[in-house]
Amino acid sequence: MWVFLEDLPSWLLVMFSTLVALGLLSHVAAMTADPGFIMRGADEAEWSTLSDDFSHKFRQDQLEKRNAITAENETENQEFEEIKTVDGIMEQRLIPKRKKSFMSDKEIEFRVKRAVEKFRRTMRFCKVCLIFKPAGAHHCSVCRRCVGRMDHHCPWVNNCVGELNLRYFILFLFYVFLGSITGICIFLYRSFVAVYHPKRARYASSDFDVAGLICCTISVILCFFFCVFVVAMAFEQYEAVTSGIPGIDALQDEGEDEGLSLCQGLRKHACNDVPIGVHWFTPCPLKKKNKNTSTHKLD
């Protein structure tokens, strides 16, 4: 791309370089920032008590059910049942009562384990991190940690996108889009100059670097695909911040739509409730101002 920047105004060079730098810084911030990892082992003792109580109660219920079946099978009761004879006549006959299936100890333990696992998922307890996952939190199989308001694990930043680095990820998409659009526009403009006004283009000479032009063309094609990709991702993030439903919850059809505007959603879910300003667009941490701070004079 720098092949086409040699004759451009300095302000355009500064703008393009700034977009590239901000995009790289946003990528690094999204990659290195804590996405909202939840501390491990916080609810291990509570879950141990709950699971033991649940498994004991369920096992007792199964044992009582087995005892009832055993007692019923040992009785000599008979019951009437309608049977169709060879002549096609329905008549009632007294036959032994059908026996119910018997549950072994092994089957009871299998049912207990299956019921405890179902109970664990209902309680949203993570057996890896040993915590009760809050609303919107999910366990990432790649990071092997639970992340608050997890949207997805992004391979492009090699990190999860969660409640603490969502703004960096959105800025990364934003600056990649602007940088790609700027690069495509520069390429189209300089190509137009080279074809219709060759005297104005210093690179339209016999010693022009063809390899550089080929590399630049490939870069522009990649810019086009990047634009399509980030627009699709940005649309998903727009839905996430305006509805208040992270990506995974949206796929699982969970959560309630908050009906926020774009600015409201960004401020609440990405910008730490900091009012809108230029600092929103910088890949730097945002700290919420404490309005309750006051100075106390000593008497």
C-alpha positions in Angstrom: 0.0 0.0 0.0 2.9 2.4 0.6 3.7 2.3 -3.1 0.5 4.5 -3.6 1.2 6.8 -0.7 4.3 8.6 -2.0 2.5 11.5 -3.7 -0.5 11.9 -1.4 -1.0 14.8 0.9 0.6 14.6 4.3 -2.7 14.8 6.2 -4.0 11.7 4.4 -0.7 9.9 5.2 -1.1 10.8 8.9 -4.8 9.8 8.9 -4.1 6.4 7.3 -1.1 5.7 9.6 -3.2 6.7 12.6 -6.0 4.3 11.6 -3.5 1.5 11.2 -1.8 2.3 14.6 -5.2 2.5 16.4 -6.3 -0.8 14.8 -3.1 -2.5 16.0 -3.3 -1.1 19.5 -7.0 -2.2 19.7 -6.0 -5.6 18.6 -3.3 -5.9 21.2 -5.6 -4.5 23.9 -8.4 -7.0 23.1 -5.8 -9.8 23.0 -4.1 -9.0 26.3 -6.9 -7.6 28.4 -8.8 -9.7 31.0 -12.1 -10.5 29.3 -13.8 -11.0 32.7 -12.5 -14.2 34.1 -14.3 -15.3 37.2 -12.3 -16.5 40.2 -12.1 -20.2 40.5 -13.2 -22.3 43.4 -15.4 -19.7 45.1 -18.5 -22.0 45.4 -16.9 -25.4 45.8 -18.0 -25.9 49.4 -21.6 -24.7 48.7 -21.9 -27.0 45.7 -20.6 -30.0 47.7 -23.3 -29.5 50.3 -26.0 -29.0 47.7 -25.0 -32.0 45.6 -24.7 -34.3 48.6 -28.1 -33.3 49.9 -29.7 -33.7 46.5 -28.0 -37.1 45.7 -29.0 -38.4 49.2 -32.6 -37.4 48.8 -32.8 -38.8 45.3 -31.2 -42.0 46.3 -33.6 -42.4 49.2 -36.5 -41.9 46.8 -35.2 -44.5 44.4 -34.7 -47.0 47.3 -38.3 -46.4 48.5 -39.5 -46.9 44.9 -37.6 -50.2 44.7 -38.9 -51.4 48.0 -42.5 -50.7 46.8 -41.9 -52.5 43.6 -40.4 -55.5 45.5 -43.4 -55.7 47.9 -45.8 -55.4 45.0 -44.1 -58.2 43.1 -44.2 -60.5 46.1 -48.0 -60.4 46.5 -50.2 -63.1 45.0 -52.8 -60.6 43.8 -54.7 -61.3 40.6 -56.6 -59.0 38.4 -59.3 -59.4 35.7 -58.3 -58.7 32.1 -60.4 -58.8 28.9 -59.1 -61.4 26.5 -60.4 -62.1 23.0 -61.2 -65.8 22.4 -60.9 -67.7 19.2 -64.6 -67.1 18.4 -64.0 -63.3 18.7 -65.9 -63.0 21.9 -64.4 -60.7 24.6 -64.5 -62.3 28.1 -62.8 -61.5 31.4 -60.4 -63.9 33.0 -58.6 -63.8 36.3 -54.8 -63.8 35.6 -51.8 -63.2 37.9 -50.8 -59.5 38.3 -48.0 -58.5 36.0 -44.7 -57.9 37.9 -42.8 -54.6 37.5 -39.1 -54.5 36.7 -36.6 -54.6 39.6 -33.9 -51.9 40.0 -30.5 -53.1 41.0 -28.0 -51.0 43.1 -26.0 -50.3 40.0 -29.0 -48.9 38.2 -29.9 -46.7 41.2 -26.4 -45.3 41.3 -26.5 -44.6 37.6 -29.8 -42.7 38.0 -28.4 -40.8 40.9 -25.4 -39.6 38.9 -27.6 -38.6 36.0 -29.9 -36.7 38.2 -27.0 -34.9 39.9 -25.6 -33.9 36.5 -29.0 -32.6 35.4 -29.2 -30.7 38.7 -25.7 -29.2 38.2 -26.7 -27.8 34.8 -29.9 -26.4 36.2 -27.9 -24.6 38.9 -25.4 -23.5 36.3 -22.5 -24.8 38.3 -19.2 -25.2 36.4 -17.4 -28.4 37.5 -14.1 -27.0 36.1 -14.0 -23.6 37.7 -16.1 -24.7 40.7 -18.4 -21.7 40.7 -22.0 -20.9 40.1 -22.0 -19.0 36.8 -23.9 -15.7 36.9 -26.3 -14.7 34.2 -24.6 -14.3 30.8 -21.4 -16.1 32.0 -20.2 -19.2 30.2 -17.2 -21.5 30.4 -14.7 -21.2 27.5 -13.3 -24.6 26.5 -10.2 -22.9 25.0 -9.3 -20.6 27.9 -10.6 -23.2 30.4 -12.1 -20.4 32.4 -15.6 -19.0 33.0 -16.0 -15.5 31.5 -18.6 -12.9 32.6 -21.0 -11.9 29.8 -19.1 -14.1 27.4 -19.9 -13.3 23.7 -17.5 -15.7 22.0 -13.9 -16.9 21.8 -12.3 -15.0 19.0 -9.4 -16.8 17.2 -8.4 -13.4 15.6 -7.4 -12.0 19.0 -6.7 -15.4 20.6 -8.9 -14.4 23.6 -12.4 -14.5 24.7 -14.7 -11.4 24.1 -16.4 -10.7 27.4 -17.6 -7.9 29.6 -14.1 -6.3 30.2 -12.6 -6.3 26.7 -15.7 -5.9 24.6 -14.9 -2.2 23.8 -11.4 -3.1 22.6 -12.9 -5.7 20.3 -15.4 -3.3 18.9 -12.7 -0.7 18.4 -10.6 -3.3 16.6 -13.5 -3.9 14.2 -14.1 -0.2 13.8 -10.5 0.7 12.9 -10.0 -2.3 10.7 -13.1 -1.2 8.7 -12.0 2.4 8.4 -8.4 1.5 7.5 -9.5 -1.0 4.9 -12.0 1.5 3.3 -9.2 4.2 3.3 -6.7 1.8 1.7 -9.3 0.8 -1.0 -10.1 4.4 -1.8 -6.4 5.3 -2.0 -5.8 2.3 -4.4 -8.7 3.3 -6.6 -7.7 6.9 -6.7 -4.0 6.2 -7.5 -5.0 3.6 -10.1 -7.3 6.2 -11.8 -4.4 8.7 -11.8 -2.0 6.2 -13.3 -4.4 5.3 -16.1 -5.8 8.7 -17.1 -3.0 11.1 -15.8 0.2 9.1 -16.0 2.4 12.3 -15.9 1.1 13.0 -12.4 2.1 9.5 -11.2 5.8 9.1 -10.4 5.5 5.3 -10.2 4.2 5.1 -13.8 7.7 4.9 -15.1 9.7 2.1 -16.8 11.5 1.2 -13.6 8.3 0.8 -11.6 8.3 -2.1 -9.2 5.8 -4.6 -10.6 6.2 -6.9 -7.6 5.2 -4.0 -5.3 2.1 -3.4 -7.4 1.1 -7.1 -7.2 1.5 -7.1 -3.5 -0.5 -4.0 -3.1 -3.3 -5.4 -5.3 -3.4 -8.5 -3.1 -3.5 -6.3 0.0 -6.5 -4.4 -1.4 -8.4 -7.6 -2.2 -7.7 -8.7 1.4 -9.0 -5.3 2.6 -12.2 -5.9 0.8 -12.7 -9.3 2.5 -11.8 -7.7 5.8 -14.5 -5.1 5.3 -17.1 -7.8 4.7 -16.0 -9.8 7.7 -15.9 -6.9 10.2 -19.3 -5.5 9.0 -20.8 -8.9 9.7 -19.1 -9.1 13.1 -20.1 -5.5 13.9 -23.7 -6.3 13.1 -23.6 -9.1 15.7 -22.1 -6.8 18.2 -24.7 -4.2 17.5 -27.4 -6.7 18.3 -25.5 -7.8 21.5 -25.1 -4.3 23.0 -28.5 -2.9 22.1 -30.4 -6.0 23.3 -28.1 -6.7 26.3 -27.9 -10.4 25.3 -24.3 -11.7 24.6 -23.7 -13.9 21.6 -23.8 -17.3 23.3 -27.1 -16.4 25.1 -28.6 -15.2 21.8 -27.7 -18.6 20.2 -29.3 -20.4 23.1 -32.4 -18.1 23.0 -31.8 -16.9 26.5 -32.1 -13.4 28.1 -34.5 -10.5 27.7 -34.2 -7.8 25.2 -33.3 -4.5 27.0 -34.2 -2.4 23.9 -31.3 0.1 24.3 -30.0 2.5 21.7 -26.5 2.1 20.4 -25.0 4.7 22.7 -26.9 3.4 25.7 -25.8 -0.2 25.0 -22.2 0.8 24.5 -22.1 2.9 27.6 -23.7 0.1 29.8 -22.1 -3.0 28.4 -18.8 -1.8 26.9 -17.7 1.5 28.4 -18.0 1.0 32.1 -21.0 3.4 32.3 -18.6 6.3 31.3 -20.4 9.1 29.4 -19.7 9.3 25.7 -16.5 11.2 24.7 -13.3 11.0 22.7 -11.9 8.5 25.2 -14.5 6.0 23.9 -12.5 5.7 20.7 -9.1 5.2 22.3 -7.8 1.7 23.2 -7.2 2.7 26.8 -9.0 1.6 30.0 -12.0 3.7 31.1 -12.4 4.5 34.7 -15.8 5.6 36.0 -15.7 8.8 38.0 -16.8 8.6 41.6 -19.4 11.3 42.1 -19.6 10.6 45.8 -16.1 11.7 46.6 -15.8 14.7 48.8 -13.2 16.4 50.9 -13.6 16.5 54.7 -12.1 19.2 56.8 -10.9 18.5 60.3 -12.3 20.6 63.0 
